[in-house]
């Protein structure tokens, strides 16, 4: 994704279908308004990628916090817990 195109709200209204087609094809747009509250348009694929990246970053932050708080187990301890859990499923 390159730099977003910037359009005024009026320009967006006048070129709505063209803009939506561009967004669906991967271009992002920033729609500006007179009151200073901008809107960003991105495709569903880009939105899903952003959500995935956020989820990964949250998981990394949780892992770092666990390390900092000494909430960790060794590989041997984790394997033993999993074996015990697995045996209870039989």
C-alpha positions as CSV (number, residue, x, y, z in Angstrom):
1,X,0.0,0.0,0.0
2,X,1.5,3.3,-1.1
3,X,0.7,6.8,0.1
4,X,-3.0,7.4,0.4
5,X,-4.8,9.7,-2.0
6,X,-6.2,12.8,-0.3
7,X,-9.6,14.0,-1.4
8,X,-12.0,16.6,0.0
9,X,-15.5,15.4,1.0
10,X,-16.9,17.2,-2.0
11,X,-14.5,15.5,-4.3
12,X,-15.3,12.2,-2.7
13,X,-19.0,12.7,-3.2
14,X,-18.5,13.6,-6.8
15,X,-16.3,10.6,-7.5
16,X,-17.9,8.1,-5.1
17,X,-18.0,5.0,-7.4
18,X,-14.6,5.6,-8.9
19,X,-13.1,6.1,-5.4
20,X,-14.7,2.9,-4.0
21,X,-13.4,1.0,-7.0
22,X,-9.9,2.3,-6.3
23,X,-10.2,1.4,-2.6
24,X,-11.4,-2.1,-3.5
25,X,-8.4,-2.5,-5.7
26,X,-6.0,-1.7,-2.9
27,X,-5.6,2.1,-2.9
28,X,-6.3,3.9,0.3
29,X,-7.9,7.4,0.5
30,X,-8.0,10.1,3.2
31,X,-11.2,12.1,2.9
32,X,-10.9,15.5,4.5
33,X,-13.7,17.6,5.8
34,X,-14.0,21.2,6.8
35,X,-14.4,20.5,10.5
36,X,-11.0,18.7,10.6
37,X,-12.2,15.2,11.2
38,X,-10.7,13.1,8.5
39,X,-11.9,9.7,7.4
40,X,-9.6,6.9,6.0
41,X,-11.0,4.4,3.4
42,X,-9.2,1.1,3.1
43,X,-10.1,-2.2,1.4
44,X,-11.5,-5.1,3.5
45,X,-8.3,-7.0,2.8
46,X,-6.2,-4.2,4.2
47,X,-8.5,-3.9,7.2
48,X,-8.2,-7.6,7.9
49,X,-4.4,-7.3,7.6
50,X,-4.4,-4.5,10.2
51,X,-6.5,-6.6,12.6
52,X,-4.2,-9.5,12.2
53,X,-1.1,-7.3,12.9
54,X,-2.8,-5.8,16.0
55,X,-3.5,-9.3,17.3
56,X,0.1,-10.4,16.8
57,X,1.4,-7.3,18.5
58,X,-0.9,-7.8,21.4
59,X,0.3,-11.4,21.8
60,X,3.9,-10.2,21.7
61,X,3.2,-7.6,24.3
62,X,1.5,-10.2,26.5
63,X,4.5,-12.5,26.1
64,X,6.9,-9.7,27.1
65,X,4.8,-8.8,30.1
66,X,4.7,-12.4,31.1
67,X,8.5,-12.6,30.9
68,X,8.9,-9.3,32.9
69,X,6.6,-10.7,35.6
70,X,8.3,-14.1,35.6
71,X,5.1,-15.9,34.5
72,X,6.9,-18.5,32.4
73,X,7.4,-22.2,32.4
74,X,10.2,-24.3,30.9
75,X,9.7,-26.5,27.9
76,X,9.9,-29.5,30.2
77,X,7.2,-28.2,32.5
78,X,4.9,-27.3,29.6
79,X,5.4,-30.7,28.0
80,X,4.5,-32.4,31.3
81,X,1.4,-30.3,31.7
82,X,0.3,-31.2,28.1
83,X,1.0,-34.9,28.7
84,X,-1.1,-34.8,31.8
85,X,-3.9,-33.0,30.1
86,X,-3.8,-35.4,27.1
87,X,-4.0,-38.4,29.4
88,X,-7.2,-37.0,31.0
89,X,-8.9,-36.9,27.5
90,X,-8.8,-40.7,27.2
